[in-house]
């Protein structure tokens, strides 16, 4: 398990928390595009979940360049930038508990 400081740092940015919420619901390999879609829909206030292209591109860029590499500091999350994939394998129970509590407190869309 990562140190408490690392965990708090991981959860310090809303966009990264949203990505972690998505990753916590999955195991195995997911595409970055899936995570971007999920986060964009949560962040969007547009009717029908239609995210303007410019906003979607900003979300994708920050996830690919900042938030997903940071999330990969947890041993059970591997981010392959070249393949555009995230592999999640057996996140620790403590981490799952923190994700669950954060999600309950935040109550994203």
C-alpha positions as CSV (number, residue, x, y, z in Angstrom):
1,X,0.0,0.0,0.0
2,X,1.2,3.5,-0.8
3,X,2.0,5.9,2.1
4,X,-0.8,8.0,3.4
5,X,0.8,11.1,2.0
6,X,0.8,9.5,-1.5
7,X,-2.9,8.6,-1.2
8,X,-3.9,12.1,-0.1
9,X,-1.8,13.5,-2.9
10,X,-3.6,11.2,-5.4
11,X,-7.0,12.3,-4.1
12,X,-6.1,16.0,-4.1
13,X,-7.4,16.7,-7.6
14,X,-11.0,16.2,-8.6
15,X,-10.2,15.0,-12.2
16,X,-7.8,12.3,-10.8
17,X,-10.4,11.3,-8.2
18,X,-12.9,10.7,-11.0
19,X,-10.4,8.6,-12.9
20,X,-9.7,6.6,-9.7
21,X,-13.4,6.0,-9.2
22,X,-13.7,4.6,-12.6
23,X,-10.6,2.4,-12.2
24,X,-11.8,1.1,-8.9
25,X,-14.9,-0.3,-10.6
26,X,-12.8,-2.4,-13.0
27,X,-10.1,-4.9,-13.0
28,X,-7.8,-6.0,-15.8
29,X,-7.1,-3.6,-18.7
30,X,-9.2,-0.5,-19.6
31,X,-8.5,2.0,-22.3
32,X,-7.6,5.6,-21.6
33,X,-10.5,6.6,-23.8
34,X,-13.0,4.9,-21.5
35,X,-11.6,6.8,-18.5
36,X,-11.6,10.1,-20.5
37,X,-15.3,9.5,-21.5
38,X,-16.2,8.8,-17.9
39,X,-14.5,11.8,-16.5
40,X,-15.7,14.1,-19.2
41,X,-19.3,13.0,-18.6
42,X,-18.9,13.6,-14.8
43,X,-17.4,17.1,-15.4
44,X,-19.8,18.1,-18.1
45,X,-22.8,20.2,-17.4
46,X,-23.9,19.9,-21.0
47,X,-27.4,18.5,-21.7
48,X,-27.2,14.8,-22.7
49,X,-23.6,14.6,-21.7
50,X,-22.3,16.2,-24.9
51,X,-18.9,17.6,-24.0
52,X,-17.6,20.3,-26.3
53,X,-14.5,19.1,-28.3
54,X,-12.2,21.7,-26.8
55,X,-13.2,20.7,-23.2
56,X,-12.9,17.0,-24.0
57,X,-9.4,17.5,-25.5
58,X,-8.3,19.4,-22.3
59,X,-9.6,16.6,-20.1
60,X,-7.9,14.0,-22.2
61,X,-4.6,15.8,-22.2
62,X,-4.5,16.3,-18.5
63,X,-5.5,12.7,-17.8
64,X,-2.9,11.3,-20.2
65,X,0.0,13.6,-19.2
66,X,-0.7,14.3,-15.5
67,X,-3.4,12.3,-13.7
68,X,-3.0,8.7,-15.0
69,X,0.8,8.7,-14.6
70,X,0.3,10.0,-11.0
71,X,-2.4,7.2,-10.4
72,X,0.2,4.7,-11.5
73,X,2.2,5.4,-8.3
74,X,-0.1,2.8,-6.7
75,X,1.5,-0.5,-7.3
76,X,-1.6,-2.2,-8.5
77,X,-2.2,0.4,-11.3
78,X,0.0,0.3,-14.4
79,X,-0.3,3.0,-17.1
80,X,1.0,2.3,-20.6
81,X,1.1,5.7,-22.3
82,X,2.1,4.3,-25.6
83,X,-0.7,1.7,-25.8
84,X,-3.3,4.0,-24.2
85,X,-4.2,1.4,-21.6
86,X,-4.4,1.2,-17.8
87,X,-4.0,-2.2,-16.1
88,X,-5.6,-2.7,-12.7
89,X,-4.6,-5.7,-10.7
90,X,-5.8,-6.4,-7.2
91,X,-5.9,-3.0,-5.5
92,X,-5.3,-3.3,-1.8
93,X,-8.3,-3.4,0.5
94,X,-7.2,-0.2,2.2
95,X,-7.1,1.7,-1.1
96,X,-10.5,0.4,-2.1
97,X,-11.9,1.6,1.2
98,X,-10.5,5.1,0.7
99,X,-11.9,5.2,-2.9
100,X,-15.3,4.2,-1.6
101,X,-15.3,6.7,1.2
102,X,-14.2,9.5,-1.2
103,X,-16.8,8.6,-3.7
104,X,-19.6,8.5,-1.1
105,X,-18.5,11.9,0.3
106,X,-18.2,13.5,-3.2
107,X,-21.2,11.8,-4.8
108,X,-20.2,12.4,-8.4
109,X,-22.9,12.2,-11.1
